[in-house]
Amino acid sequence: MGAVTLLAVAVGFGRTYAAPMAVGTFSAPIVVHVHGAFAATWILLFIVQPLLVSLRPAPDPSEPRPSGAAGGGGVRVTMV
């Protein structure tokens, strides 16, 4: 699911954000770049978190993990 999300974001924002940034023709307020950085980090966490769980399952499923707390905080910042 994470890979599908990453593909959708790459297709959706590739022409409008990534390509213009690569050639230096994209101009936007800093908040747009901060939002993009947090959104990209959240998507990467969305991909990495299941991999971490599959490598070492939590002894108690109700016990929160730091990556889950980071993801929750990142989503809140991304929505601003």
HURADA-V37141 format. One record per backbone hydrogen bond with DSSP energy under -0.5 kcal/mol. CO is the residue of the C=O (numbers start at 0). NH is the residue of the N-H. Records with the same first field share a line. If there is no record, write none. Layout:
# HURADA-V37141
CO = NH + NH
This chain:
# HURADA-V37141
0 = 4
1 = 5
2 = 6
3 = 7
4 = 8
5 = 9
6 = 10
7 = 11
8 = 12
9 = 13
10 = 14
12 = 16 + 17
13 = 18
16 = 20
17 = 21
18 = 22
19 = 23 + 24 + 25
28 = 31 + 32
29 = 33
30 = 34
31 = 35
32 = 36
33 = 37
34 = 38
35 = 39
36 = 40
37 = 41
38 = 42
39 = 43
40 = 44
41 = 45
42 = 46
43 = 47
44 = 48
45 = 49
46 = 50
47 = 51
48 = 52
49 = 53
50 = 54
51 = 55
59 = 62
61 = 63
64 = 67 + 68
65 = 69
66 = 70
67 = 71
68 = 72
69 = 73
70 = 74
71 = 75
72 = 76
73 = 77
74 = 78
76 = 79
